[in-house]
């Protein structure tokens, strides 16, 4: 069979209508290539299963930039509506992973496990779990892409610590991982590059929540870091791009089955993200709350989430033989200061100033604080996490596009709480009033109150192994 995606020596421009050449279309894309790719798109539109070789044709074409944007968009939309079988998703994921480099961390003899999630506003569990796991002898090679998070990414949060650096080469990543057992590292361009291309397109065409595409994106990137296994927190609700609980369960099942097909360990935990997690939203405010959690204090719901996912993390790594022993180990690492010390070690190793971790009150405070007052009395029925995050994002963005790390919200009142008229729903901290009204619109719209106490969602919905 002739590989129609091989490089041609003679440029050939395909005319699509009068004088049209796609904006990003490679001049060497021929009519033959477009016709072939159209056949593959039509096959998926009709719900047929693509073969392994056909999937490789597609990913190879993306690597060498032989696919017009309009056809790549059409293919992703076809997958969005028709999904993929486990075999297709496994091959797709493996090809995304193999499209770039695989980081060699074989010099580390112990277990190597990472954690990821599908969103969550105000979620600080990634930092706490990394520290706990590293204390237990588990290597945690955390690669984070620049699109991580709904609006406020974990990279944004960590960059609020003065001096903290997460952009460096793979050799430094390997050296640090071996030295302290954890590393927080922005995913470089040579790791799963096809996934990076796909992610940008998916965001533009509304296919972010596609189960097989999310599966490929998560595992393709995470497995490129050389891990033995992954714990996935599949969040659903208005604080996640997965809005439906049943879809979250489907995603959890596909992720675990594809991971097994690729001979990797995997556990998925479906959790609720229909309100902010913890007491704060905002870069430094969340790091400050992380410090409390690392001391075994802070928001009870966040502590429960950390404990539940942490137990799965430690058991998957083989460090603890039972749920009870895993729970006891986590509590010990939090209570004896080991987890906090490991977090400080991570900060120091990546150039951050640990004096702010030792004394969080040293951090500059926002000039202004004001309450968002309840307009009536009643029970809180809704706290839209996405709206809270967007409000904070608007308020924290400086004129030059950078983030004001002092900005955020704290003392967040949660679903089920009773409140009187005039009492604060949240406390807002800011330095610039320019965008205050725009942010306040999001904050006000995030809350809905009613006379009767609402039914509460379970934080942990389902465990999928």
C-alpha positions as CSV (number, residue, x, y, z in Angstrom):
1,X,0.0,0.0,0.0
2,X,1.3,3.5,-0.9
3,X,1.7,5.9,2.0
4,X,-0.1,8.9,0.7
5,X,1.1,11.0,3.7
6,X,4.8,10.7,2.8
7,X,6.6,14.0,2.0
8,X,6.4,15.0,-1.7
9,X,9.2,16.7,-3.5
10,X,6.9,18.7,-5.8
11,X,4.6,21.1,-4.1
12,X,0.9,20.8,-5.0
13,X,-1.7,23.3,-3.9
14,X,-5.3,22.0,-3.7
15,X,-8.0,24.5,-4.8
16,X,-11.1,24.3,-2.7
17,X,-13.6,26.5,-4.4
18,X,-12.4,29.6,-6.3
19,X,-8.9,30.6,-5.2
20,X,-9.3,29.1,-1.7
21,X,-6.3,27.7,0.2
22,X,-6.9,26.9,3.9
23,X,-5.2,29.4,6.3
24,X,-2.9,26.8,7.8
25,X,-2.9,24.4,4.9
26,X,0.5,22.9,3.9
27,X,1.1,23.7,0.2
28,X,2.1,20.1,-0.3
29,X,-1.4,18.7,0.6
30,X,-2.7,17.0,-2.5
31,X,-6.2,16.3,-3.6
32,X,-5.4,12.6,-3.2
33,X,-4.6,13.1,0.5
34,X,-7.8,15.1,1.1
35,X,-9.8,12.5,-0.7
36,X,-8.3,9.6,1.4
37,X,-8.8,11.5,4.6
38,X,-12.4,12.1,3.6
39,X,-12.9,8.4,3.4
40,X,-11.7,7.9,6.9
41,X,-13.9,10.7,8.2
42,X,-17.0,9.2,6.5
43,X,-16.2,5.8,8.0
44,X,-16.2,7.3,11.5
45,X,-19.3,9.4,10.8
46,X,-21.1,6.2,9.9
47,X,-20.1,4.7,13.2
48,X,-17.7,2.2,11.8
49,X,-14.5,1.1,13.7
50,X,-11.2,2.4,12.4
51,X,-8.4,-0.1,12.1
52,X,-5.1,0.3,13.9
53,X,-3.3,1.2,10.6
54,X,-6.0,3.8,9.8
55,X,-5.6,5.5,13.1
56,X,-1.8,5.6,12.5
57,X,-2.5,7.2,9.1
58,X,-4.4,9.9,10.9
59,X,-1.8,10.6,13.7
60,X,1.1,10.4,11.2
61,X,-0.6,13.0,9.0
62,X,-1.1,15.3,12.0
63,X,2.6,15.0,12.9
64,X,3.8,15.9,9.4
65,X,1.1,18.6,9.0
66,X,-0.6,17.0,6.0
67,X,-4.2,17.4,7.3
68,X,-6.2,20.6,6.5
69,X,-7.7,22.1,9.7
70,X,-11.3,21.7,8.3
71,X,-10.8,17.9,7.9
72,X,-9.1,17.5,11.3
73,X,-12.1,19.4,12.8
74,X,-14.5,17.1,11.0
75,X,-12.8,14.0,12.2
76,X,-12.8,15.2,15.8
77,X,-16.5,16.1,15.5
78,X,-17.2,12.6,14.1
79,X,-15.4,11.0,17.1
80,X,-17.4,13.3,19.4
81,X,-20.7,12.0,18.1
82,X,-19.8,8.4,17.3
83,X,-17.1,7.7,20.0
84,X,-14.5,5.0,19.7
85,X,-14.3,1.4,20.7
86,X,-11.8,0.4,23.4
87,X,-9.5,-1.0,20.7
88,X,-9.7,2.3,18.8
89,X,-9.1,4.4,21.9
90,X,-6.2,2.2,23.0
91,X,-4.4,2.6,19.6
92,X,-5.3,6.3,19.5
93,X,-3.9,6.8,23.0
94,X,-0.7,4.9,22.2
95,X,-0.1,6.9,19.0
96,X,-0.5,10.2,20.9
97,X,2.0,9.0,23.4
98,X,4.4,7.8,20.7
99,X,4.1,11.0,18.7
100,X,6.8,12.5,20.9
101,X,9.5,11.5,23.4
102,X,8.9,9.1,26.3
103,X,10.8,10.3,29.4
104,X,13.1,7.6,30.8
105,X,12.8,7.4,34.6
106,X,14.0,3.8,34.8
107,X,16.8,4.9,37.1
108,X,14.2,5.1,39.9
109,X,13.7,1.7,41.4
110,X,10.5,2.4,43.4
111,X,6.9,2.8,42.2
112,X,6.2,5.6,39.8
113,X,2.6,6.9,39.9
114,X,0.9,10.2,38.9
115,X,-2.5,11.7,39.5
116,X,-4.7,13.9,37.2
117,X,-8.2,15.3,37.2
118,X,-10.7,16.7,34.7
119,X,-11.2,20.0,36.4
120,X,-12.3,21.2,39.8
121,X,-12.4,24.9,40.9
122,X,-10.5,25.5,44.1
123,X,-9.0,22.0,44.1
124,X,-5.7,21.8,46.0
125,X,-5.5,18.0,46.2
126,X,-2.8,17.7,43.5
127,X,-0.2,19.5,45.7
128,X,-1.0,17.6,48.9
129,X,-1.2,14.2,47.2
130,X,2.1,14.7,45.5
131,X,3.8,15.6,48.8
132,X,2.2,12.7,50.7
133,X,3.1,10.1,47.9
134,X,6.7,11.3,47.7
135,X,7.0,10.9,51.5
136,X,5.9,7.3,51.1
137,X,8.6,6.5,48.6
138,X,6.5,6.9,45.4
139,X,8.0,8.9,42.6
140,X,5.5,11.4,41.3
141,X,6.6,12.9,37.9
142,X,3.9,15.5,37.4
143,X,3.7,16.9,33.9
144,X,1.2,19.7,33.6
145,X,0.1,21.2,30.3
146,X,-0.6,24.9,30.0
147,X,-4.3,24.4,29.6
148,X,-4.7,22.5,32.9
149,X,-7.7,23.6,35.0
150,X,-11.0,25.3,34.1
151,X,-9.7,28.9,34.3
152,X,-7.1,29.0,37.0
153,X,-4.5,26.3,36.4
154,X,-2.2,24.5,38.9
155,X,0.7,26.1,37.1
156,X,-0.8,29.6,37.8
157,X,-1.1,28.6,41.5
158,X,2.4,27.3,41.8
159,X,3.8,30.4,40.1
160,X,2.4,32.5,42.9
161,X,5.2,31.3,45.1
162,X,8.0,33.9,44.5
163,X,10.9,32.3,42.4
164,X,9.1,29.0,41.6
165,X,10.2,27.7,38.2
166,X,8.4,25.0,36.3
167,X,10.0,25.4,32.9
168,X,13.2,23.4,32.5
169,X,14.7,20.6,30.5
170,X,14.1,16.8,30.8
171,X,17.5,16.2,32.4
172,X,16.8,18.5,35.3
173,X,13.3,16.8,35.6
174,X,14.9,13.4,35.8
175,X,17.6,14.5,38.3
176,X,15.1,16.2,40.6
177,X,12.7,13.2,40.5
178,X,15.5,10.9,41.6
179,X,16.6,13.3,44.3
180,X,13.4,14.2,46.1
181,X,10.7,11.9,44.5
182,X,8.6,14.6,42.9
183,X,8.7,17.3,40.3
184,X,6.2,19.9,39.0
185,X,7.0,20.4,35.4
186,X,5.3,22.1,32.5
187,X,4.8,19.7,29.7
188,X,7.4,20.4,27.0
189,X,6.7,20.6,23.3
190,X,8.4,17.2,22.6
191,X,5.9,15.3,24.8
192,X,2.8,14.1,23.1
193,X,2.9,16.9,20.5
194,X,-0.1,15.5,18.5
195,X,-2.2,15.9,21.7
196,X,-1.2,19.5,22.0
197,X,-2.3,20.2,18.4
198,X,-5.6,18.3,19.0
199,X,-6.3,20.1,22.3
200,X,-6.1,23.6,20.6
201,X,-8.6,22.4,17.9
202,X,-10.9,20.7,20.3
203,X,-11.3,23.9,22.3
204,X,-12.3,25.8,19.2
205,X,-14.9,23.4,18.0
206,X,-16.5,22.3,21.3
207,X,-15.3,18.7,21.5
208,X,-13.3,19.0,24.8
209,X,-15.7,16.6,26.7
210,X,-15.5,13.7,24.1
211,X,-14.8,10.6,26.2
212,X,-12.3,8.9,23.8
213,X,-10.5,12.2,23.1
214,X,-10.2,13.0,26.8
215,X,-9.0,9.5,27.4
216,X,-6.3,9.8,24.8
217,X,-5.3,13.3,26.0
218,X,-5.0,12.2,29.7
219,X,-3.2,8.9,29.2
220,X,-1.2,10.0,26.2
221,X,0.5,12.7,28.2
222,X,0.7,11.1,31.6
223,X,2.2,7.8,30.3
224,X,4.8,9.8,28.4
225,X,6.4,10.6,31.7
226,X,7.3,7.0,32.3
227,X,4.9,6.2,35.1
228,X,3.7,2.7,36.1
229,X,0.2,3.8,36.9
230,X,-2.2,6.8,37.1
231,X,-5.0,7.8,39.5
232,X,-7.6,9.8,37.7
233,X,-10.0,12.1,39.5
234,X,-12.9,12.3,37.0
235,X,-14.8,15.4,38.1
236,X,-18.3,16.2,36.9
237,X,-20.4,19.3,37.2
238,X,-20.2,23.0,36.5
239,X,-16.6,23.0,37.8
240,X,-15.5,20.6,35.1
241,X,-15.7,20.2,31.4
242,X,-17.5,17.0,32.0
243,X,-21.0,18.3,32.9
244,X,-22.9,15.0,33.2
245,X,-22.4,12.4,35.9
246,X,-23.1,9.4,33.6
247,X,-20.6,10.8,31.1
248,X,-18.1,11.0,33.9
249,X,-18.7,7.3,34.7
250,X,-18.3,6.4,31.1
251,X,-15.0,8.4,30.9
252,X,-13.7,6.6,34.1
253,X,-14.5,3.2,32.6
254,X,-12.8,4.0,29.3
255,X,-9.7,5.5,30.9
256,X,-9.2,2.4,33.2
257,X,-9.8,-0.1,30.3
258,X,-7.5,1.7,27.9
259,X,-4.8,1.9,30.6
260,X,-5.0,-1.8,31.2
261,X,-4.8,-2.5,27.4
262,X,-1.5,-0.5,27.5
263,X,-0.3,-2.6,30.5
264,X,-0.5,0.3,33.0
265,X,-2.3,0.4,36.3
266,X,-5.1,2.8,36.7
267,X,-7.9,3.7,39.1
268,X,-10.6,6.3,38.4
269,X,-12.6,8.1,41.1
270,X,-15.7,10.0,39.9
271,X,-16.2,13.1,42.2
272,X,-18.5,16.0,42.4
273,X,-17.4,19.4,41.2
274,X,-20.6,21.3,41.3
275,X,-19.2,23.9,43.7
276,X,-15.8,25.2,44.6
277,X,-13.6,22.8,46.6
278,X,-12.2,24.2,49.9
279,X,-12.6,27.7,51.2
280,X,-10.7,29.7,48.6
281,X,-10.3,30.3,44.9
282,X,-7.3,32.3,43.6
283,X,-3.7,31.5,43.1
284,X,-1.9,32.5,46.3
285,X,-5.0,32.0,48.4
286,X,-5.1,28.4,47.3
287,X,-1.4,27.8,48.1
288,X,-2.1,29.3,51.5
289,X,-5.0,26.8,52.0
290,X,-2.7,24.0,50.7
291,X,-0.3,24.7,53.6
292,X,-3.2,24.3,56.0
293,X,-4.2,21.0,54.4
294,X,-0.6,19.7,54.6
295,X,-0.8,20.3,58.3
296,X,-3.9,18.1,58.5
297,X,-6.1,21.1,59.0
298,X,-8.5,23.1,56.8
299,X,-11.7,22.4,54.9
300,X,-13.2,19.1,55.9
301,X,-14.5,18.3,52.4
302,X,-11.0,18.9,51.0
303,X,-9.5,16.7,53.7
304,X,-11.9,13.9,52.8
305,X,-11.1,14.1,49.1
306,X,-7.4,14.0,49.8
307,X,-7.8,11.0,52.1
308,X,-10.0,9.0,49.7
309,X,-7.9,9.6,46.6
310,X,-4.7,9.3,48.6
311,X,-5.6,5.8,49.7
312,X,-6.1,4.8,46.1
313,X,-2.8,6.4,45.1
314,X,-0.8,4.6,47.8
315,X,-2.5,1.2,47.2
316,X,-2.1,1.4,43.4
317,X,1.7,2.0,44.0
318,X,1.8,-1.1,46.2
319,X,3.1,0.8,49.3
320,X,0.1,-0.2,51.4
321,X,-1.6,-3.6,51.3
322,X,-5.0,-2.4,52.6
323,X,-7.2,0.6,52.7
324,X,-6.8,0.9,56.5
325,X,-3.0,0.8,56.3
326,X,-3.0,3.4,53.5
327,X,-5.3,5.7,55.5
328,X,-3.0,5.4,58.6
329,X,0.0,6.2,56.5
330,X,-1.6,9.3,55.0
331,X,-2.6,10.6,58.5
332,X,0.9,9.9,59.8
333,X,2.6,11.9,57.0
334,X,0.3,14.8,57.6
335,X,0.4,14.8,61.3
336,X,4.2,14.4,61.7
337,X,5.0,17.2,59.3
338,X,6.6,15.0,56.6
339,X,4.1,16.0,53.9
340,X,4.6,19.8,54.5
341,X,8.4,19.4,54.6
342,X,8.3,17.5,51.3
343,X,6.2,20.3,49.7
344,X,8.8,22.8,51.0
345,X,11.5,20.7,49.5
346,X,9.8,20.7,46.1
347,X,9.4,24.5,46.3
348,X,13.1,25.0,47.2
349,X,14.3,22.6,44.5
350,X,12.5,24.5,41.9
351,X,13.8,27.9,43.0
352,X,10.8,29.0,45.2
353,X,11.1,31.0,48.4
354,X,10.1,28.7,51.2
355,X,9.9,31.5,53.7
356,X,6.4,32.2,52.3
357,X,5.5,28.6,53.1
358,X,6.8,28.9,56.7
359,X,5.1,32.2,57.2
360,X,2.2,32.7,54.7
361,X,1.2,35.9,56.4
362,X,4.4,37.4,55.0
363,X,2.8,37.4,51.5
364,X,1.5,40.8,50.4
365,X,-2.2,41.2,51.0
366,X,-4.7,42.7,48.5
367,X,-5.5,46.4,49.1
368,X,-9.3,45.9,49.2
369,X,-11.6,43.3,50.7
370,X,-15.4,43.3,50.5
371,X,-18.2,40.8,51.1
372,X,-20.7,39.6,48.6
373,X,-23.8,39.9,50.7
374,X,-26.8,37.6,50.4
375,X,-29.8,39.4,49.0
376,X,-32.3,37.3,51.1
377,X,-32.3,34.6,53.7
378,X,-32.5,31.0,52.9
379,X,-30.5,27.9,52.1
380,X,-27.8,27.8,49.5
381,X,-28.9,25.6,46.6
382,X,-26.2,26.4,44.0
383,X,-22.7,27.7,44.0
384,X,-21.6,27.6,40.3
385,X,-17.9,26.8,40.5
386,X,-17.3,27.9,36.9
387,X,-18.8,31.3,37.5
388,X,-16.7,31.8,40.6
389,X,-13.5,30.9,38.7
390,X,-14.4,33.3,35.9
391,X,-15.1,36.1,38.3
392,X,-11.7,35.6,40.0
393,X,-10.0,35.3,36.6
394,X,-11.5,38.6,35.4
395,X,-10.5,40.4,38.7
396,X,-7.0,39.0,38.8
397,X,-5.9,39.8,35.3
398,X,-3.6,42.8,35.1
399,X,-3.5,45.2,32.1
400,X,-0.4,43.5,30.8
401,X,-2.1,40.1,30.8
402,X,-0.3,38.7,33.8
403,X,-2.0,37.4,37.0
404,X,-2.3,39.4,40.2
405,X,-1.6,36.6,42.7
406,X,-3.1,38.5,45.7
407,X,-6.5,38.4,44.1
408,X,-9.2,35.8,44.9
409,X,-12.2,34.9,47.1
410,X,-12.2,33.3,50.5
411,X,-14.7,32.1,53.1
412,X,-16.9,30.5,50.5
413,X,-20.4,29.5,51.7
414,X,-21.3,26.1,50.4
415,X,-24.5,24.3,49.2
416,X,-26.8,23.4,52.1
417,X,-25.7,26.2,54.4
418,X,-28.3,28.5,55.8
419,X,-27.7,32.2,55.5
420,X,-29.4,35.5,56.6
421,X,-29.9,38.5,54.4
422,X,-26.8,40.7,54.4
423,X,-24.4,38.0,55.5
424,X,-21.4,37.3,53.3
425,X,-21.6,34.5,50.7
426,X,-17.9,35.1,49.9
427,X,-15.2,37.5,50.7
428,X,-13.6,39.2,47.7
429,X,-9.9,40.3,47.7
430,X,-8.7,42.7,45.0
431,X,-6.2,45.5,44.1
432,X,-7.9,47.1,41.1
433,X,-11.5,48.2,40.8
434,X,-11.5,48.4,37.0
435,X,-13.1,45.0,36.4
436,X,-14.9,44.7,39.8
437,X,-18.4,45.1,38.5
438,X,-17.8,42.5,35.7
439,X,-16.5,40.1,38.3
440,X,-19.4,40.8,40.7
441,X,-21.9,39.8,38.0
442,X,-20.3,36.3,37.9
443,X,-20.2,36.0,41.7
444,X,-23.8,37.1,42.1
445,X,-25.0,34.7,39.3
446,X,-23.1,31.8,40.9
447,X,-25.4,31.7,43.9
448,X,-29.0,30.6,44.1
449,X,-30.9,30.5,47.4
450,X,-34.2,28.9,48.3
451,X,-36.4,28.5,51.4
452,X,-35.9,24.8,51.8
453,X,-32.8,22.8,52.5
454,X,-31.5,21.1,49.3
455,X,-30.4,17.6,48.8
456,X,-26.6,17.3,48.9
457,X,-24.5,15.6,46.2
458,X,-22.1,12.9,47.3
459,X,-18.5,14.1,47.0
460,X,-17.3,10.6,46.0
461,X,-19.6,9.2,43.4
462,X,-17.9,6.0,42.2
463,X,-14.7,4.1,42.2
464,X,-13.7,2.4,38.9
465,X,-10.9,-0.1,38.8
